[in-house]
Amino acid sequence: MTRHPNVTMENRHTLSREIGLIGATSLVIGNVIGSAVFLTTGIMAERMPSASLILLAWIAGGLLALAGGLTCAELSAMYPHSGGWYVFLNEAYGPLWAFLFGWAGMLVMLTGSMAAVAVGFAEYFSYFFPSLSTTRILLSVPMPWGSFNISAGQLAAAGSIAVLGAVNYVGVRMGNAVQVVLTTIKVAVIAAIPMLAFALHPVSPEFNSGTSTVANPLSAFGVAMIAVLWAYSGWDFLCFASGDVTNPGRNLPRALIIGIVALTALYVMINVGYMFALGLDEMKGVMRIAEHAVTGLIGAAGATAVAAGVMISCFGANASGVIPISRVCYALSADGLFFRASAKIHPRFRTPHIAIVGISAWAALLALTGTYEQLYTYVVFTALIFNVAGGMTIFKLRRSRPDAPRPYRVFGYPIVPALFVLSTGILLVNTLLERPVESLAGLGLVALGLPAYWYWRSREKHPN
């Protein structure tokens, strides 16, 4: 194992393992379900007006996520320590790649994702409290590239992160309990939409249209898959919190598999519900598809219900994210590649309390710097880079450590991991072509980690 010489594996076992199978499965589901499933299907229907192809895209997305989950399950069971891809990259390629992942994650990839979701939460929170809207500017500072604005909604977003950070500070059990409750609520919201649609049944959708209504089926399906894969992103966050999971060799693979299968079922079910509520023609181009569907079913009260559901969904996604994201910071620090204080465990709460405060404060600050779209575009490309690199580690470790204990072996090796790496790589190339400025900016952020890595390694070698 490639590790800093002054760090022992005992550092990774000081966390309290209090997340069982139910809590771990809830982390998988809770991290994935945010706002995407409530927003994307109408845009998909505009480009690909085929009910059967839309459902096929959601099923295919679930299968690709499952391929990634199965790959991650073997790696997590081998190395059930906090950090996820950080640990796997360290084991396969050494500390530099691992550091670059942790650096990019803490700087923008993981904390930026939390900030973006928090701003999304604020957008729907202002539905009930208009004075806290993201359009209400509280501070505007002229800058060479334009005005730097801070809105009331951004403050609400930062406040939501602070609340979740405080909850997780006082214990894994408390933080996990909160995210389990929130995940249960948003699963109920998703389940309610198709139940209403099936009960009221205003439309009889046509599921055998196939490709006859689509001008360029292959191209349209590829574009639709991009949106679908974004909607499934986040399942790997559980691996970052492996050090908090009880009986990890058994519970980590089970939670990943159960969670992703449940997500696929929920996503397919809610999309069928949209089709029974609206029909394909009425779905085309509708951004807030869930709100439109429920409003059509039960009237104006539907908009309020969906706004509340999406707000809870976003808050729940971040509630699920604090634990795993803080564990990346903790793992990096435990290996001497970041501030040592971030690896400290609270003597009473048994949490990496300084890491939790640090990532929560930084994510809250990021929430004050931009809109949902601005924040998210800088997250995407770097995340894809490390998903490809992380997925490749299973092939490297199978060759270099064939006799290492593997409590779980990925089903369908090497085809299943190869599908995950290939699909993620295609999405990576597409993002580079479609968003070159943001992609190059993401590469620049990763490159900034090189001098930081050399600094931390030098500091550890020469502490005085």
C-alpha positions in Angstrom: 0.0 0.0 0.0 1.4 3.4 -0.9 1.0 5.7 2.0 2.8 8.5 3.8 5.4 6.9 6.1 4.3 8.7 9.2 0.7 7.6 8.9 -0.6 4.3 10.2 -3.9 2.6 9.3 -5.0 3.0 12.9 -5.8 6.6 12.0 -8.6 5.3 9.8 -10.2 3.3 12.6 -10.9 6.0 15.1 -14.2 6.9 13.6 -17.3 5.3 15.1 -18.9 2.8 12.8 -22.6 3.5 13.4 -24.1 3.4 9.9 -25.9 0.1 9.3 -27.4 -1.3 6.1 -30.5 0.8 6.2 -28.5 4.0 6.8 -26.0 3.2 4.2 -28.7 2.4 1.6 -30.4 5.7 2.5 -27.1 7.5 1.9 -27.0 6.1 -1.6 -30.6 7.1 -2.4 -30.4 10.4 -0.6 -27.3 11.6 -2.3 -28.6 10.9 -5.8 -32.1 12.3 -5.6 -31.9 16.0 -5.7 -33.8 18.1 -8.3 -32.9 16.5 -11.6 -35.7 13.9 -11.8 -38.2 16.7 -11.2 -36.9 18.8 -14.1 -35.3 16.8 -17.0 -37.9 14.6 -18.6 -39.8 17.4 -20.4 -36.5 18.5 -22.1 -35.8 14.9 -23.0 -39.3 14.6 -24.5 -38.7 17.6 -26.7 -35.6 16.1 -28.3 -36.8 12.5 -28.2 -40.6 12.3 -28.5 -40.9 8.6 -27.7 -42.3 7.3 -24.5 -40.6 3.9 -24.9 -37.2 5.5 -25.7 -37.5 7.9 -22.7 -38.1 5.0 -20.3 -35.3 3.0 -22.0 -32.9 5.8 -21.3 -33.8 5.9 -17.6 -33.4 2.1 -17.4 -30.1 2.3 -19.2 -28.9 5.0 -16.9 -29.7 2.8 -13.9 -27.8 -0.1 -15.4 -24.8 2.0 -16.0 -25.0 3.4 -12.4 -25.3 -0.2 -11.2 -22.1 -1.1 -13.2 -20.3 1.7 -11.4 -21.8 0.6 -8.0 -20.7 -3.0 -8.5 -17.2 -1.8 -9.4 -17.1 0.5 -6.3 -18.5 -2.3 -4.1 -15.5 -4.5 -4.7 -13.1 -1.6 -4.1 -15.0 -0.5 -0.9 -15.1 -4.0 0.5 -11.3 -4.3 -0.1 -10.5 -0.9 1.5 -13.4 0.0 3.9 -11.8 3.3 4.9 -13.0 6.9 4.7 -12.2 8.6 1.4 -13.7 6.5 -1.4 -12.0 7.2 -4.7 -9.2 8.9 -2.7 -8.4 5.6 -1.1 -8.7 3.6 -4.3 -6.5 6.0 -6.3 -3.9 5.9 -3.5 -3.8 2.2 -3.5 -3.6 1.8 -7.3 -1.6 4.8 -8.4 0.0 6.4 -5.4 -0.5 9.5 -3.3 -0.3 12.1 -6.1 -3.5 11.0 -7.9 -5.2 10.5 -4.6 -4.2 14.0 -3.5 -5.4 15.6 -6.7 -8.8 14.0 -6.2 -9.0 15.2 -2.6 -7.8 18.6 -3.6 -10.3 19.0 -6.5 -13.0 17.6 -4.3 -12.5 19.9 -1.4 -11.8 23.0 -3.6 -14.8 22.7 -5.9 -15.9 19.2 -7.0 -17.6 18.0 -3.8 -18.1 21.3 -1.9 -19.2 23.0 -5.1 -21.8 20.3 -5.6 -23.1 20.9 -2.1 -23.2 24.6 -2.7 -25.1 24.2 -6.0 -27.7 21.9 -4.3 -28.0 24.5 -1.5 -28.8 27.3 -4.0 -31.3 25.0 -5.6 -32.9 24.5 -2.2 -33.0 28.2 -1.8 -34.8 28.7 -5.1 -37.7 26.5 -3.8 -37.5 27.8 -0.3 -38.3 31.3 -1.6 -41.6 29.9 -3.0 -42.8 29.9 0.7 -40.6 32.9 1.8 -40.4 35.3 -1.1 -38.2 37.8 0.8 -35.4 35.1 0.7 -35.4 34.9 -3.1 -32.2 34.5 -5.1 -33.4 37.5 -7.2 -33.4 39.8 -4.1 -29.9 41.3 -4.2 -28.6 42.4 -0.8 -25.0 43.4 -1.8 -23.5 44.4 -5.1 -19.8 45.1 -5.6 -18.5 46.3 -8.9 -15.7 44.1 -10.2 -13.6 44.2 -13.5 -15.5 41.3 -14.9 -18.9 42.6 -13.7 -20.9 43.0 -10.5 -20.4 40.5 -7.6 -23.8 40.1 -6.1 -25.0 38.4 -2.9 -28.7 37.6 -2.7 -31.0 36.8 0.1 -31.4 33.3 -1.4 -27.6 32.7 -1.3 -27.6 33.6 2.4 -30.5 31.1 2.9 -28.4 28.5 1.0 -25.3 29.1 3.1 -27.5 28.9 6.3 -28.9 25.5 5.2 -25.3 24.2 4.9 -24.4 25.6 8.3 -27.4 23.8 9.9 -26.5 20.5 8.4 -22.9 20.9 9.4 -24.0 21.5 13.0 -26.2 18.4 13.0 -23.3 16.2 11.7 -20.8 17.8 14.1 -22.6 16.3 17.1 -22.5 12.7 15.8 -22.8 10.3 12.9 -25.9 8.7 14.4 -27.7 12.1 14.6 -26.6 13.1 11.1 -27.5 9.8 9.6 -30.9 9.8 11.3 -31.7 13.2 9.8 -30.8 12.1 6.3 -32.7 8.8 6.7 -35.9 10.8 7.6 -35.4 13.3 4.7 -34.7 10.5 2.2 -37.9 8.7 3.3 -39.9 11.9 2.7 -38.5 12.5 -0.7 -39.0 8.9 -1.8 -42.6 9.2 -0.6 -42.9 12.4 -2.8 -41.6 10.6 -5.8 -43.9 7.6 -5.2 -46.9 9.9 -4.7 -46.7 11.4 -8.3 -47.2 8.1 -10.2 -49.8 6.9 -7.6 -51.8 10.0 -8.3 -51.4 9.6 -12.0 -52.4 6.0 -12.0 -55.4 6.7 -9.8 -56.7 9.7 -11.8 -55.4 8.4 -15.2 -56.2 11.5 -17.4 -54.0 10.3 -20.3 -53.4 6.9 -21.9 -49.7 7.0 -23.0 -48.5 5.2 -26.1 -45.5 3.0 -25.2 -45.0 1.2 -28.6 -44.0 4.3 -30.6 -40.3 3.2 -30.7 -38.1 5.3 -33.1 -40.8 6.2 -35.6 -41.4 9.6 -34.1 -37.7 10.5 -33.6 -35.8 12.1 -36.5 -32.3 10.9 -35.4 -32.9 8.2 -32.7 -29.2 7.5 -31.9 -28.2 11.1 -31.6 -31.4 11.9 -29.6 -30.8 9.0 -27.3 -27.2 10.0 -26.6 -28.2 13.5 -25.7 -31.0 12.2 -23.4 -28.5 9.9 -21.7 -26.4 12.8 -20.6 -29.3 14.2 -18.6 -30.1 10.8 -17.2 -26.6 10.1 -16.1 -26.5 13.5 -14.2 -29.7 12.4 -12.5 -28.0 9.2 -11.3 -24.8 10.9 -10.1 -23.9 10.8 -6.5 -24.3 7.0 -5.7 -20.5 6.8 -5.0 -20.7 9.2 -2.0 -21.3 6.2 0.2 -17.8 5.0 -0.4 -16.4 8.2 1.0 -18.0 7.3 4.3 -16.9 3.7 4.4 -15.1 4.2 7.7 -18.5 4.9 9.4 -20.3 1.8 8.1 -20.8 -1.3 10.2 -19.6 -4.6 8.8 -18.4 -2.9 5.7 -17.4 -6.0 3.7 -21.1 -7.0 3.8 -23.1 -3.8 4.1 -21.2 -1.6 1.5 -21.9 -3.9 -1.5 -25.4 -4.6 -0.4 -26.2 -0.9 0.2 -24.8 0.1 -3.2 -26.7 -2.6 -5.1 -30.0 -2.1 -3.2 -29.8 1.7 -3.4 -29.1 1.9 -7.1 -31.8 -0.7 -8.0 -34.3 1.2 -5.9 -33.3 4.5 -7.6 -33.8 3.0 -11.0 -37.3 1.7 -10.0 -38.2 5.1 -8.6 -37.0 7.0 -11.6 -38.8 4.8 -14.1 -42.0 4.9 -12.0 -42.1 8.7 -11.7 -41.5 9.0 -15.5 -44.4 6.6 -16.2 -46.4 8.8 -13.9 -45.5 11.9 -15.9 -46.8 10.2 -19.1 -50.1 9.1 -17.5 -50.6 12.7 -16.1 -49.7 14.7 -19.1 -49.1 12.7 -22.2 -46.0 13.1 -24.4 -47.1 16.1 -26.4 -47.9 18.2 -23.3 -44.5 17.1 -21.7 -42.4 18.5 -24.5 -40.1 21.3 -23.5 -41.6 21.6 -20.0 -38.8 22.4 -17.5 -40.6 21.9 -14.2 -42.2 18.7 -15.3 -43.2 17.4 -11.9 -44.9 20.7 -10.9 -46.7 20.8 -14.2 -47.9 17.1 -13.9 -49.1 17.4 -10.3 -50.8 20.8 -11.0 -52.6 19.1 -13.9 -53.8 16.3 -11.6 -54.9 18.1 -8.5 -54.9 21.8 -9.4 -53.0 24.8 -7.9 -52.2 22.9 -4.7 -50.0 20.7 -6.8 -47.4 23.5 -7.4 -47.1 24.1 -3.7 -46.8 20.3 -2.9 -44.1 19.9 -5.5 -42.2 23.0 -4.4 -42.1 21.6 -0.9 -41.1 18.2 -2.2 -38.2 19.5 -4.3 -37.1 21.8 -1.4 -37.0 18.8 1.0 -35.2 16.7 -1.7 -32.4 19.3 -2.1 -32.0 19.7 1.6 -32.0 15.9 2.0 -29.3 15.5 -0.7 -27.0 17.8 1.2 -27.9 16.1 4.5 -26.6 12.9 2.9 -23.5 14.7 1.5 -22.0 16.2 4.7 -20.8 12.9 6.1 -19.0 11.5 3.0 -17.6 14.9 1.8 -16.1 15.6 5.3 -14.5 12.1 5.2 -12.5 13.0 2.1 -11.0 15.9 4.0 -10.4 13.7 7.0 -8.7 11.0 4.9 -6.4 13.5 3.1 -5.4 15.0 6.5 -4.8 11.6 8.0 -2.3 10.9 5.3 -0.4 14.1 6.0 -1.5 15.8 2.8 -3.6 18.5 4.4 -3.9 20.3 7.7 -3.4 17.7 10.4 -6.1 19.2 12.6 -8.7 18.1 10.0 -7.9 14.4 11.0 -8.7 15.0 14.6 -11.7 13.1 16.1 -14.0 14.8 18.6 -13.5 13.0 21.9 -17.2 13.0 22.7 -19.0 12.9 19.4 -16.5 10.6 17.6 -16.7 12.7 14.4 -14.0 14.5 12.4 -15.4 17.8 13.7 -12.8 20.1 12.3 -13.2 18.6 8.8 -16.9 19.0 9.1 -16.6 22.7 10.0 -14.1 23.3 7.3 -16.0 21.7 4.4 -19.3 23.2 5.6 -17.8 26.7 5.8 -16.2 26.4 2.4 -19.3 25.1 0.8 -21.3 27.9 2.4 -18.8 30.4 1.0 -19.1 28.9 -2.5 -22.9 29.2 -2.2 -22.4 33.0 -1.9 -20.3 33.2 -5.1 -22.7 32.2 -7.9 -25.9 30.7 -9.1 -26.9 27.1 -9.4 -25.8 26.8 -13.0 -22.5 28.6 -12.5 -21.6 26.5 -9.5 -22.6 23.2 -11.2 -20.7 23.7 -14.5 -17.3 23.8 -12.6 -18.2 20.6 -10.7 -19.0 18.4 -13.7 -15.8 18.0 -15.6 -13.5 17.3 -12.7 -15.9 14.8 -11.3 -15.9 12.8 -14.6 -12.1 12.8 -14.7 -11.8 11.1 -11.4 -14.7 8.7 -12.0 -12.9 7.4 -15.0 -9.6 7.2 -13.2 -11.2 5.6 -10.1 -13.1 3.1 -12.2 -9.8 2.0 -13.8 -8.3 1.2 -10.4 -10.1 -2.1 -10.3 -8.2 -3.4 -13.3 -4.9 -2.2 -11.8 -5.5 -3.8 -8.4 -6.7 -7.0 -10.0 -3.4 -7.3 -11.7 -1.1 -5.9 -9.0 -2.8 -7.6 -6.0 -4.5 -10.7 -7.2 -4.3 -12.4 -3.8 -5.6 -9.4 -1.7 -8.7 -10.2 0.4 -11.9 -9.3 -1.6 -15.0 -9.8 0.5 -17.0 -9.0 -2.6 -16.0 -9.5 -6.2 -17.8 -7.5 -8.9 -20.3 -9.5 -11.0 -19.4 -9.7 -14.7 -15.8 -8.7 -14.4 -14.2 -7.3 -16.6 -17.2 -6.3 -18.7 -19.2 -4.5 -16.0 -16.4 -2.3 -14.9 -15.4 -1.6 -18.5 -19.0 -0.4 -19.2 -18.8 2.0 -16.3 -15.4 3.4 -17.4 -16.4 3.6 -21.1 -19.8 5.3 -20.5 -18.2 7.8 -18.1 -15.4 8.5 -20.6 -17.9 9.2 -23.4 -19.6 11.7 -21.1 -16.3 13.3 -20.2 -15.4 13.8 -23.9 -18.9 15.2 -24.6 -18.6 17.7 -21.8 -15.2 18.8 -23.0 -16.6 19.4 -26.5 -19.8 21.1 -25.3 -18.4 23.1 -22.5 -14.7 23.7 -23.3 -14.3 26.9 -21.2 -15.7 25.3 -18.0 -13.8 22.0 -18.7 -10.5 23.8 -19.1 -11.2 25.7 -16.0 -11.7 22.4 -14.2 -8.4 21.1 -15.5 -6.8 24.3 -14.2 -8.2 23.7 -10.8 -6.8 20.2 -10.8 -3.4 21.5 -12.0 -3.3 24.0 -9.1 -3.1 20.9 -6.8 0.4 20.0 -8.0 2.3 22.8 -6.2 0.0 22.2 -3.2 0.9 18.5 -3.2 4.6 19.3 -3.3 4.2 21.7 -0.4 2.4 19.3 1.8 4.9 16.4 1.0 7.8 18.8 1.7 6.2 19.9 5.0 5.8 16.3 6.2 9.4 15.4 5.3 10.7 18.5 7.0 8.3 19.4 9.8 10.6 21.9 11.4 
